Amino acid sequence: MRAIFETFDADIKWDEKKKQVTATKENKIIVLTINLKIAIIDGKEFTLTTPPQLINGKTMIPLRFVGEALDSDVQWLADTKTVEIKSSDFLANELEVEGTAIKEALTKRFNAIYAKDLETYNYYSVNTDKQIKENEEWFKNYTYIYVMDTYKLLSVEGNNANAEIDLIVKQVETQQGVTFVSSIIKTNFKVTLTKVDSIWKAVRFDALGPMQQLPNPNPEDF
């Protein structure tokens, strides 16, 4: 039991008379009593599915309940029959790492549009064969500059993630040998992504609001 609580960076005290364990982490206090389905967190009572038990001289505690109460993630890995525990600090760091990787993947995808680098664009996208063919025609016939103006990671759950971005799209045209930006549009999107072979790829873009036509004071400045 002590090793488990230390995994959660919690200090524990055992009351032999009451058969009660008290775990403290920062300002949070958890009290568990052997064979009692009531746990106390910061003075509030919570009902447990399974009470703490003494089995062969060892104290067994409801691991998921304790982990979540101490801001950690607890997962049962059926394939290896092991329990995975991630602390709140670990989760925060993992989220930061994944958020950076997602932002980089989206940036490379958008940069590939103006460069007309279809291979890179498709690499960071989840496309059907039909979509790949449509992308090829799109790259041939149109020129756009995509700029991710803002980026916010919303969630990461395993190999799936969601982000919110403001995307600025500049349409580039050439007339009589002069290349210029003909229009600028800004749209707020929710992006759904999935991780394939350790690479984040965009699955879909859902507009969260109407497109905004932006002023174009310097059409040749792009």
C-alpha positions in Angstrom: 0.0 0.0 0.0 2.8 2.4 0.9 4.5 1.9 -2.4 1.2 2.7 -4.2 0.7 6.0 -2.4 4.4 7.0 -2.9 3.7 6.4 -6.6 1.1 9.2 -6.3 3.6 11.4 -4.4 1.4 11.1 -1.3 2.4 10.8 2.4 0.5 8.2 4.4 -0.3 7.4 8.0 -1.8 4.1 9.2 -4.0 4.0 12.3 -3.9 0.4 13.5 -6.7 0.8 16.0 -9.1 2.3 13.5 -7.8 0.2 10.6 -7.6 3.4 8.7 -5.2 5.0 6.3 -4.8 8.7 5.7 -3.1 9.9 2.5 -2.0 13.5 2.2 -0.8 15.2 -1.0 -0.3 19.0 -0.9 -3.6 20.3 0.5 -5.7 17.1 -0.3 -6.5 14.6 2.5 -8.0 11.1 1.7 -9.1 8.8 4.5 -9.8 5.1 3.8 -11.1 2.5 6.3 -10.7 -1.2 5.9 -14.0 -2.9 4.9 -15.8 0.4 4.7 -17.3 1.6 1.4 -17.1 5.2 2.5 -14.0 7.3 1.6 -13.5 10.8 2.9 -11.8 13.4 0.7 -11.2 16.8 2.3 -14.1 16.1 4.7 -16.6 15.0 2.0 -17.9 11.4 1.9 -17.7 9.3 -1.3 -19.1 5.8 -1.9 -16.7 3.2 -3.1 -17.6 0.3 -5.4 -15.2 -1.9 -3.4 -13.9 -1.2 0.1 -10.3 -1.4 1.2 -9.4 -4.9 2.4 -6.8 -6.7 4.3 -5.7 -9.8 2.4 -2.9 -12.0 3.6 -1.6 -9.2 5.7 -1.6 -6.7 2.8 -3.8 -3.7 2.4 -5.7 -3.6 -0.9 -7.1 -0.2 -1.9 -9.4 0.9 -4.8 -6.6 2.1 -7.1 -8.5 4.0 -9.7 -10.5 5.9 -7.1 -7.3 6.9 -5.2 -5.5 7.8 -8.4 -8.2 10.0 -9.7 -8.6 11.6 -6.3 -4.9 12.5 -6.4 -5.2 13.9 -9.9 -3.5 11.0 -11.6 -4.6 8.7 -14.5 -4.9 5.0 -13.8 -5.3 2.6 -16.7 -5.6 -1.2 -16.8 -3.5 -2.6 -19.7 -5.2 -5.9 -20.6 -2.6 -7.1 -23.0 0.2 -7.1 -20.4 -2.1 -7.4 -17.4 -0.5 -4.4 -15.7 -1.6 -1.1 -14.3 -0.3 2.1 -15.7 -0.3 5.2 -13.4 0.5 8.7 -14.7 0.9 11.5 -12.3 -0.7 14.9 -12.9 2.8 16.3 -13.6 3.5 13.6 -16.1 0.1 14.1 -17.8 0.8 17.9 -18.0 4.2 17.3 -19.6 2.7 14.6 -22.0 0.0 17.1 -23.0 2.6 19.8 -23.7 4.7 17.4 -25.8 1.7 16.2 -27.8 0.4 19.7 -28.2 3.7 20.8 -29.8 3.8 17.8 -32.1 0.2 18.5 -33.3 1.0 22.2 -33.9 4.0 21.3 -35.9 2.1 18.7 -38.0 -0.6 21.2 -38.8 1.9 23.9 -39.7 3.7 21.5 -42.1 0.4 20.5 -43.7 -0.6 24.2 -44.2 2.9 25.2 -45.5 2.7 22.3 -48.1 -0.4 24.0 -49.7 1.4 27.1 -51.0 4.5 25.0 -51.8 2.2 22.6 -53.8 3.9 19.8 -52.0 1.1 17.2 -52.3 3.1 14.4 -50.8 3.7 16.3 -47.5 0.1 17.6 -47.5 -1.3 14.0 -47.8 1.3 12.7 -45.3 -0.2 14.9 -42.5 -3.8 14.1 -43.5 -6.1 11.1 -43.3 -7.6 10.9 -46.8 -9.6 8.4 -48.8 -8.4 7.6 -52.4 -11.1 10.0 -53.7 -9.8 12.8 -51.5 -6.2 12.3 -52.6 -7.3 12.6 -56.2 -9.4 15.7 -55.4 -6.4 17.2 -53.6 -4.2 16.7 -56.7 -6.7 18.6 -58.9 -7.0 21.3 -56.2 -3.2 21.8 -56.1 -3.0 22.0 -59.9 -5.7 24.6 -60.4 -5.5 26.9 -57.4 -2.9 28.7 -55.2 -3.5 29.4 -51.6 -1.5 30.5 -48.6 -2.7 29.0 -45.3 -1.6 30.7 -42.1 -2.5 29.3 -38.7 -3.2 32.5 -36.8 -4.0 30.9 -33.4 -3.8 27.4 -32.0 -5.2 25.8 -28.9 -5.1 22.2 -27.9 -8.4 21.0 -26.6 -7.9 17.4 -25.7 -5.7 14.4 -26.2 -7.0 10.9 -25.5 -4.7 8.1 -26.6 -4.3 8.4 -30.4 -7.1 10.9 -30.8 -6.9 14.7 -30.3 -8.9 17.9 -30.9 -7.5 21.4 -31.4 -9.1 24.8 -32.1 -7.4 27.1 -34.6 -8.0 30.4 -36.4 -7.1 29.8 -40.0 -6.3 32.6 -42.5 -6.6 31.7 -46.1 -5.1 33.9 -48.8 -6.1 33.2 -52.4 -3.2 34.0 -54.8 -3.8 34.8 -58.5 -1.7 35.8 -61.5 -3.0 38.1 -64.2 -1.0 39.6 -67.0 2.2 38.4 -65.3 1.4 40.0 -62.0 0.9 37.7 -58.9 -1.3 39.1 -56.1 -3.6 38.1 -53.2 -7.2 38.4 -54.4 -8.9 37.6 -51.1 -8.2 36.9 -47.5 -10.6 34.9 -45.4 -10.4 33.9 -41.7 -12.3 31.0 -40.1 -12.3 29.4 -36.7 -12.1 25.6 -36.8 -12.2 22.6 -34.5 -9.6 20.1 -35.9 -10.0 16.4 -35.3 -6.7 14.5 -35.4 -5.5 11.0 -35.0 -2.0 9.5 -34.5 -0.8 7.0 -37.1 2.6 5.4 -36.6 3.6 8.2 -34.1 2.6 11.0 -36.6 -0.4 13.3 -35.9 -2.7 13.6 -39.0 -5.7 15.8 -39.6 -8.9 13.9 -40.0 -11.5 16.7 -40.4 -12.1 20.4 -39.9 -15.4 21.7 -38.5 -16.1 25.4 -38.8 -17.1 26.9 -35.4 -18.4 30.1 -36.9 -18.9 31.9 -40.2 -16.0 32.9 -42.5 -14.7 36.5 -42.1 -13.6 38.5 -45.1 -10.5 40.4 -44.1 -9.2 43.6 -45.7 -6.4 43.3 -48.2 -4.4 46.5 -48.1 -1.3 45.2 -49.8 -2.4 42.6 -52.4 1.1 42.1 -53.7 2.5 41.5 -50.2 2.4 37.8 -49.6 
